[in-house]
Amino acid sequence: MSSSRAFAHQLVDLLFDHVEGIESRPVVEWRSSDELREMVRIDDALADPVDLARLVARYSIQLHHPSYMGHQVCPPLMDAASADFLISVLNNSTAVWEMSPIGTVIEKEVVRWLADRAGYPATAEGTAVSGGSAANLTGLLAARARFDSTRTPVVITSIDAHYSIARAAAIMGIPAADVLKVATDEQHRMDVDALEETLAAVEARDDAAVMAIVATSGSTATGAFDRLDEIALLRDRYRTWLHVDAAHGASVLLSEPLSHLVRGLERADSFSWDPHKMLFMPLSLGTIFVRDGVWLRRAFEADAPYLFHTSAGAARASENIGEMTIQCSKRADAIKLWLMLKSRGTAPLVEAMERVTELTRYLFECVRDSDDFEPVHEPQLNIFCFRRRGFDDEATANLRERLVRSGRAWITTTVLRGERVLRVTMMNPRTGRGDVDGLLEALRSD
């Protein structure tokens, strides 16, 4: 135990020193997979655990670096990251109340607090899950639990929807041909007119019925927010289910100047929300909410007397989160958000979110006013796509690859309407305007 205590103390110092000195490092110290495999190969030789931790830290992508502007993975707040150690040492599973009495209650409290922010009623239920993919699958399973037609179930979403929607449908036995993807408008939001045409076309068939519409709040490619109020009206007219993939965007509910982006979210039948994105929690902490919780419970009805001891009384049975989730081994991840909310409040979360949004706007204005770059869209939150003038798809991909390997900055690319473009997700509140200027200069000097 004493050696483990010493390692833990050294590890904490190592990690805090690493983050505090992050700007002295490249965003990534690039090595090939084969080179890394040789470094980590398991053999009979034992090594100092601190040296091993230092190796992992050195060759990881440095999310805390202000020039990291890549995927939708945040540099977590350090208090929340420290809470991961608490969760791991106690190792309680929140699927069954008696195996995690306080952890289960904390998860329910966090879920209720988040549901209240969205304007969901007391009948709503939800759970923490691993992330948006699991949340979207869960929302669609709840939709199927309510689906009472004998016709073929159809899911309607947009062409910019996250791939997890089609994957969830496939897991549920719904083929790709029955996942209908409607066009998006000039702002990359679901085209409401195209949605209505698709709904009417399915209603006219005698072999199929719409199981769910899936809208998006904060799309992966461009950060676009679908017009939920208008989509909810179509949900009502065609008597179906509305799930909103708000894994990235739901966090704007906490920000007064940004909350309008998800107006109408309270009308959804279910929605996903990832605190490990815009609330700056460590991976992983996603959540799913179902407006009428009975459909969430029906989606996961199971006979498991070895876990759910209903004879102990109805009140205790209702505390078993495992009765409404696919997970049985269920880490108590909600503790880290609860700890932040109880000890720091929402201010650090909101300030970080508004900060990265402002920086994304600054990048957009720099690109818009330049002679050598051009914007592909106007950002609504913290995701922005643009192109280098005169660069084709291959040149754009190569430009990004050289940038990343140089360690000067980290961005991604995506394909929008058949064209490869540069993509920035501003996730680090430590990023400043100078870092944004440095990114553009690096792209110019390549």
N, C-alpha and C positions, 0 to 999 in steps of 0.2 A: 504493500500500500504506500510506503514512503517514497519509493521510486516513482510510482504513478503520480503522487502529489507533486513531486519535484518536476516531472515532465509537464504536468498541467500548468504549473506556474511559469515554466520556461516557454511553453507554447503560447500562453497569453501574451507574454512579453514579446515573443517573436512576431505574433500577428499584429499587435498594435504598432510595433516598430515598423513592420512591413507596410502597413497602411499609411502611417504618418510620413514615411519616406518614399511614398510611391512615385512621386514626380521625378525621382532620380533614376527610375527604371524605364525601360521601353514598355509600351502597352503589352507587347508579347515578345519574349525572347524566342524567336522562331526556331523550332527544330522539327524535323520530319517525324512521322510516326515510328519509323524504324529506329531512329536515334533515341527517341523517348522510350521505346520498348526495351532497348538495351540498358537504359538507366534504371528501369523499374523491375527488371526480371527477378523473379523469386528463385533463390537458390539457397544453399546451406549457410551462406555467410550472413551473420547477424550484423545489424547496424544500429547506431544510436537513433532513437526515435526523434530527437530534436533535429538531427541532420536530415532525416527522412522528411520531416515536416518542412524544413527549409527548402528541400529539393522540390516538393510539390508547390510551395508558394512561388518559387522562382520561375517555374515553367508553366504556371497557370496564366490564363488571360487576366489581366489586371483590371478588373471592373471598377476599382476605386480610382484608377488613373483618370485625370480630367480629359484626356484625349480618347478615352473609350466612348464611342458613340454608336455602338453596334446593335446587337439584338435587344429584345425586351427583357433583359435580365439586369436587375439593379445591383448597385453596390449597397449591401444591406446596412441599415443603421447598426452601430456596434453594440448597443444595449440589446437589441433584438437578436443579434448573432450570439451574444453571450448567453442569452436565454436558451439557445439550442443545447448548450452544455447541460443546463438544468434538466431539460426534457430528456436528453440522452441518458444521463446518469439514473434518473428515476425510472425511465423506460416503461411507463404505464401505457396501456392500450385503451383508447377511449371508445372502443366498440361496445364494451360492456361496463356498465356503471360500477359494479362492485370491483372491477379490476382497475378503475381509475376514477375514484369518487370525486376528487376535486378537479381533476383534468377534464372529466366529462361535463361537470357543471360550468367550468370556465369556457369550454367550447360552446355550450349552449348560450352562455351569456354573450360571448363574442358574436355568435350567429344572430342572436336577437338584436344586439346593438347595431350590427350592420343592416339587418332587415329594416329596422326602424329608420335608418338613414335613407333607405329607398322608399319609405312610405308603405311598406307591406303591412298587412293586418295581423292581428294576433293569431289567426288560423294558419299563418305561414310556418313552414318548417324548413330546415336546411342543415347542412353539415359542412365541416371542413373536408376538403379532398386534396389530392396531390397537385391539382392545377386545372387549367381551363379544359384540357381534353377530357379528364374524368368528370368535370362539372357539366360539360356539354352532353356527354353520354348520359349522365344521370338525369339531366333535364329532359332529354328525349325519351328516356325510359319512363319517366313520369307521364309524359305526353301519351305514350303508348298504353300506359295503364288506364288512361281515361278514354282512349280511342275505342269506340264501340261499334264501328262499322265492320261488315264482313268483306268489304272491298280491299283492294291492295292499298296499303298505306304509302303515301307520298310525302316527302319532305321538300319544302321550297325554301331556298336560300339565295344568296347573291353570288355572282362569279368571284367576288373578293372575300367570300367567307373563309374562315380558317379551315384547313384541311381536316381538322378533327370532326367536323360536322359529317362529311362524307364517310369518314372512318367509323364514327359512332353508328351511322346508319348501317354500314356493312356488318358491324358487330351484331347489330340487331336483326340481321337477315334481310335488310332492305337493299336491293341492288343499286348500283350507280345510276342505272337508267331511271330509277324512281326518286333520285335526288335531283330536283330541277333547279337549275341555277339561272336566275334572272339577271338582266343587265344592270349596270350601275350608271348613275348620271355623271355629269361633268365633274362633280366633286367626289366621285367614287363611292357615293352612297347608293344603297339599293334604290333602283328606279321604281317608284311606287306605282306608276301607270303600268309598267311591265309586270309588276307583281300582281296587280288586279287582273290583267289579261291572263296570266298563268293560272290564277285561282279560278277564274271563270272557265278556262279550258278544262281543268281537272273536274270541276263540278259538273260539266256537261257530259263527262264520261260515265259509263255504267259499270266500269270495272275497277275504279280507283277513287280514293278520297284523300283529302289532305289531312295528314296526321298532325303536322306542325309547320308553321312558318318560323324560320330562324333568321332573326335580324342581328346586326352587329353594332356594338358601341365601342369604337376604337379598333378598327380593322388592323390586321397585322401589316399589310402592305403600306397603307397610307395614313392609318390612324383615323379613318373616316367614321362618322357617327350617323347611323341611319335615322330616318325621321320616324321615331317610335310612335308618336301620337297618331300619325296618319296610318301607319302599319297596324296599330291596335284597332283602328276603325274597320279596317279590312278583316282583321281577325274576328271581330264581332259580326260583321256582315256574313262571313262565310263559316261562322260557327266552328272555328278550329282552335288550335293552341298556338300561343306566341311564346317562343323561347328567345331570349336575347343573350348572345355571347358578348357579355360586358366584362370579360376577364381583364382586359386592359383598361377599359374606360370607366368602369363603375366608380372608381376612386374619386372622380371629380365631384361626386355627391358631397364630399367634405369641403369643397372649395366654393365659396359664394360666387366668384366671377366665372367659374367653369361649370357649375352644376347644370346650367341650361343645356349643355350638350347631351344630357341623358333625360331631358324632359319626356315624360311618358313611360319611363322605366317602371313606375309603380303599377302600370296597367298590364305588364307582362305576366304570363302564367308561370314563367320560371326565368331565372337568369343566373349567369355565372359571374364571379368576381374574384380576381386574384390579388390578394394583398401582397403577394411576393413580386408584384410588378410595381404599381404606382403608389403603394404604401410602404415600399422599401423594406419589406420583410425578407429574411433569407428564404431560399428554397428549402422545402416547398410549403406553401400555404395558399391553396385555392379554396373557394367556397361555392356552394350551389344553394339556391333558394327556390322554393316552390310556393306559390301564393296560397294554394289550398293544399295544406300538408298531407291530406289523406292520400293524394295521388303519389306522393313520394314514398309513403309507407307501403302502399299497395304494390308499387314497383319492385319492392324488395322483400315481400312476404316470404318467410321461410320457417321451416320447422327445425329449431335448434334448441331443444330442451337442455342440452349440456352447457348452453351459454345464457339463454334468456329465461330466467326463473320466474315465470309469471305467477307462480304460487306465492311469491314473496309479496304480492300485492300489485295492483294496477299502477299505482303511482311510481313504484320503482321500475316496473317493466317499461314505462314510457320514457325512462331516462336512458335506455340502452340505444345509443346512437347506431350501433350495428344493425338495428332493425330497419334502417333507412339509408343504407349505403352499401356499395359493393365491397368495401373493405372490412376485413375482420381484424387483421393486424393493422392497427390504426394509431399512428404516432400522435402524441398530444401537441400538435403544432400550433394550435390556437393560443397556447400559453404565451408565445413570444409577442403576438399582437396585444393580448390582454395586458402583459407586463408593460408594454410601451404606452398603451392608453391610460393605464392606472398611474404610471410614474411620470410620464412626460406630457400626456394629453395629445390632442390632435395637431397642435401648432407645428411641431417639427415635420410631420408628415405633409401637411398642407403647404408649408413654406417650401419644402423640397419639390413638391409637385408643381407649384406655381413657378418656381425658379427654372426648372427644366423646360417648362412651356414657354417662358419668356425667352430663353436662349434659343429655342427652336424658331421662334418668330424672328429673332435677330439673324439667324442663319438664312432664313427665307429672304429677308430684306437684302442681305449681302448678295445672295445669288441673283435675286431679281434685278438689282442695280448694277450687276457686273456685265462685262462684255464677253466673258468666256464661259459662263455657266448660265443655265436657264432652269427655272422651277418647272416641275411637272404638275404641281398642284399647290394650293395654299394650305398650310397645316392648320388643323383644328386643335391639336394638343402637342405632342412631343415627337411625332413621326413626320419625316419630310423626305420627299424624293425629288431629285434633280438630276440634270445631265450636264456633261461637259460638251460644249458646242463642237460639232464636227466629229464626235466619237461615235462609231457604230457599236454593235453589241459586243463584239470581241474586244475592241479597244477599251470599252467601259469595264468589262470583266478583268482585263489585264491591269488596268489602272488601279482598280481596287485591290487586286492581289499584290501588286508591288507595294502599295501603301501599307497594307497589313504586315507584310513580311519585313518592312523597314522598321516596324515598331514605333513609328511616329504617331500613328493614330489608328483607330479601328472603326470601320464602317462596313456596311453590307451592300449588296445589290438585290434588286428584284426585277421582275418582268411585269410591266404595266401595258396593257393593250398591245402586246406583241413586241415591246421594246424594252431592252435591258437598261435600267437606270440605277444611279447611285441612291442609296437609302441610309438615312441617319435616324437613329432612335436616341434621343437625348435622355439618358437615364441617370446621370451623375450630377447632383446639385453642386458639386465642387468644380464643375466645368465653368469656365469664365469666357467672356467675349474674346479674350486673347487666344484661348484654346480653339475657338471657332475660327478665328482668323488664321491660326496656325494650320488647321485642317485644310482650308482652301489654298493656302500657300503651298502645302505639301502636294496637293492635287495638281496645282499649276506647275510646280517645279519638277514633276516626275518626267 
